[in-house]
Amino acid sequence: MAQSQSGLPPLDLDAPTVTKRDALWMRLRPVYPFILVVALWQFTAMYLHDIMGDLFPYFGSIVFRAWELVTGPLVKAAGIGSENFLGQLYALIFENKLSFLDQLKFLSDSPILLHTLSTAWRLPFAFMIASVVGVTVGILMGRFAFWEGFFVPLLSVMLPIPALAWTPLAVIWFGNGNQTVIMVTAFASFLPIAMAVWTGVKTINPVWIRAAQSMNAEKMTIFRTVVLPGSLPMILSGMRIGLARAWRAGVGAEAFAGIRWGLSAGIFDAQEYLDTAFMMVAIAVLGIFGYLLEKVLFQPIETRTVIKWGMMEEMGAQDKKI
């Protein structure tokens, strides 16, 4: 047999596939920005704390405030009087005489949990309404000239208007309460979703549609197997933008709609008491909740659809990064 002239070792097809694992510092790369932010905050607090006092707390004070907000009712019910974090933690684990169900009951009364749960159902519910309506309108705009001419000018006028500008009108029309927050949040999220879906449907590769037509595919089959999968990257992108706008609109709407429980309502209440640590904890919870929604909602869908189907490469995405 002639030997290979390339200088490379012969290919062994029976050899097991070895997956190269990234180094530890590469896997920890998403943590680096947060470490930098914490370091900058702590460094700044060293200079401003003497001037502003608790209005610019140390990072440790924010962490301890979060601990108080989560475990405050439980610590009070258990009669734990230790002031430091480690002392409270030790007492809760080893000296707490309450039953497990009682512990859960008092933990459920923590103020930050009540604020989080109140926001956690309003914003996803409003975003779900906006997604259903926005995807439907976007598809109609992309597939039918009549609806495109009807909706595109209207959405182009309303898209630059901040959602908070509609909040006073929504309060007058719907009154204070959850309904106002849901309406304003859904409206703010609907606009970018509809525009992104319209763009995705309009920019489908015509070669794909002609190929399906050449095989005598029906219109609904073409829509289900070509148009919808082909526009899915833009649909997911629009939903991501819509979710970000929903957070911003929901935060403002909770503040102006007379809501008692909600993260933004808690932030504005804490402003009256100059409780900066509580405000930072609530802001951090908002960010964590949005990040979890991204990981739980969008990333699995994207992995199982557009990445698996190779749609990102079709749109010009690059696999390798410098």
N, C-alpha and C positions, 0 to 999 in steps of 0.2 A: 504494500500500500504506500502510495506517495505520502511523504511527510508534509505537514503544513509549512508553508514558507512565511507565515505571518509572524513567527516568533512567539506566539501565544500558546499556552498549554492546551492540549486537546480537551474538548468539551465532554464532560462526564454527565450524561443525562440521568444516570442512576444516583448521583450524589444528592443528598438532602438539601433542600432550599434553606439557606441561612439568611435570616432577616437581620439586617444591621440595626442595632438599637442606638438611639441618639444618646449623646452624653448627658450626664445629670444636669449640667449647667444649661444645656439646650432645652431640656424638658421643664426647667424652672424659669424659663424666659418670660412667661406671662406674669410671674410674680414680681419681676424687677421693677416695673413702673410703680406698683403699690409700695414697695420698699422705699423707692425714691421719694414718693409723695409723703410718706410717714416721716422720713428723715428731714425733708424740707419743712414739714409742719413743726416738728420738734425743734429744729434749729431756729425757726422764726419765733416759736413760743418762748425760747430762752431770752429773746430780746424784748418781746412785746408783753410778756406776762407781768413784768414789773410795772409797766405803764398802764395796761388795760385790766390787769387782774384776771378774774375768772371769765371775762368777756373773750379772752383768747386762751383757752385752757391747753394744758399739755395733752399729748396723745393718751397718756395713761389715765388722765382724768376723764376723757371721753369713754375709754374702755370701762372704767369703773362706773360711770353714769349709765352705760348700757347694761351693765350687770345689775345695777339698782333697779332700772326700769323693768327688766325681765323678771327678777326674783324678789322684788320689793314686797309684794303681798305675802309671798311664802315666808320670807325672812321675818316679817312682822308677826305672822301667825305662829311661827315656830318659836318666837320669843328669843331670837338670836340677837345679841347686842353688840357683837364685835364690829368694829368700824372698818377694818381693813378687808381687802378682797380675799386674801388667803384664809383669814380667820372665818369669814362667812362661808367660804367654800368648804372648809373642814367641818364646820358645825352642821351645814346642810347634809353632808355625806355621812358623818359619824354620830352626830348628836341630835339629829332630827327625829322627834318622836311621832310625827304625823304619819298616817297611813299613806299608801301610794296614791289612792284615789283623792285623799285630801290634798296631797301635794299637787296633783294635777289640777284640782279645783282652784287652788290659790295661784298657781302659775297662769291659769287661764284668765285671771283677773288683772294681769300685768298691763299697764297702760299702753306700752309700746306694741304689745300683741293685739290689743283691741284696735288701735289705730291701724296697724298693718292689715288685719283681717278686713276692716272696713274698706280700705283702699283696694285690697286684693280681690274683692268681688266686683267692685264698680268698674275699674279700668278694663279687666279682661272681658266683662260682659259688654261694655261699650265697644271695645275693639272687635268683638265677635260680630256685633250688629254692623259695624262699619265695614268689616271684611266681606260679609255676605252681600251687602248692598253695593259696595265699591267694586267687587269682582263682577257682579251682574251688570252694573252700568258700564264698566270698562269693556266687557265683552260685547255688549250691544253697540258701543261706540266703535269698536274695532271691526265689527262684522257688517254693520248696516250704516249706509251713508246718511239716512235720515236722522238716526240717533246721534251720529257723529256731529252733524251740523247743528243739532239741538243742544247737546250737552257741552261740547268743547268750548264755545264762547262763554257759557255760564260758569263752568268750572275755572276757566282762565281768569275770570273776574274775581271769583271768590277765593281762589287759592292764595293770593298774596295777603288777604285780610287775616290778621291774627285771630285765633279762636277766642281769645279772652275778650275781644271787642264785642262778641255776641253774648257774653255772659250776662250783662245787665238786662238785655232784652229777654234772655231765657229766664231770668229770675222773675221778670214782670209777667211773662206768659205762662210759665210753669210753676212759679213759686219757689221758695227755698226748699231744699231737700235733695234726695238722691236723683230724682228725675232730671233736675237741671244739670247736675254733674254728668249724668249719662248722656244726655242730649248733646251737650257742648263737646264732650270727649269723643263721642261717635262722629259728630260732624267734622271735627278737626282731623280725625283719622281717615274718614271716608275720602276726602279730596285727593291726597297723594296716592292712595290705593287705586282709585278709579283712573287717574292719569297714567300710572305705571302699567296697569293692565291694558289700557288702550294702546300705549306705546308698544307693549309686548306683542299684542295681537297684530298690530299694523306692521311690525318688522319681522314677521315670520318669513323665512326663506321661501320664495315662490316656487323654487325647484321642488321642495318637499310637497307642496300642494299639487303641482302638476303631476308629480310622480303618483300621488294617490288617485288623482283624477284619471290618469292613464290606466289604472287598474279598476276603473268603474266603481270607485268607492262612493258611497252616499255622503251627503253633506254632513249629517250627524257623525258619521264614521270619521270623516276628515277632521271635523272639529275635535272629536274625542281622542283621536290617535295622532294628529299632526298639530293642530292649532294650540290646543291646551298644553300638551307637553312642551311644544316649542316656545311658548310664551311664559312657561313656569318660572324661569330665572327672573324675568322682569316682574312677575307677580309677587314672588317672594321678596324681591328688593323693595317693591312698593309697600308690602306689608310691614317690612322692617321700618321703613320711613314712617308709615302710619302709626306703628307702635310708639316710636319716639315722639311723634306729635301728640299722641294720646296721653303720654306721661306729662308732657308740658301743659297741655290743656286741662287735664284732670287735676293737676296740682293747683292751678289758678282757680278753676271752678270750685274746688272744695273750699278754697279760702273765701270766696265771695258768695257762696250759696247757703250760708248759714249751717254748714255741716259741723256737728260736734265731734264725731269720730272720723279720723282719716289722718294720714301722715302729714299732709300739707296743713290741715286744720290744727294738728298738734304743733307744727312748726310756728304758725302764726300766733298760737296761744303762748308758746314758750318765749316768743319775742317780747310779750308784755312783761314777763318776769325776768328777762335778760338771761334766760337759761340757754346759753350758747351750746353747752354740751348736749342737751336734749336735741337741739336743732341739728347738730352734726350727726347724732345717732339716727335721727329720722331721715336725713339726707342719705346717709350710708345705706339704710334699709331700702330706700327707693332705688338706689343704684344696684344693690344686690338682687332685689326682686326683678328689676328689668333684665339683669344679666341671666338670672335663672329662667325667665320666660324665653329669652333668646336660645338658651341651651336646650330647654325642654321642648319648645314649640318648633322653632325654625330649623335648628341644626339637624334633628332626626329626619325631618321632611326633606331637607336639601340633600342629605346623605343618601337617602333611599330613592331619590328621584333624579334631580338634575346632575348630580355627581355620578351616580350609578349609570345613567343613560349617556354620559359624555356630553351633556348639553353645554357645560361651561367651556369646554374646548371648542365647541362649535361657535360659541360667541366670541372666541378669541382669547379666552383665559389661558394663562400660563401655569403649568404645574410646578416648575422649578422657580425658586426665588433666590435672589442674590443676597 
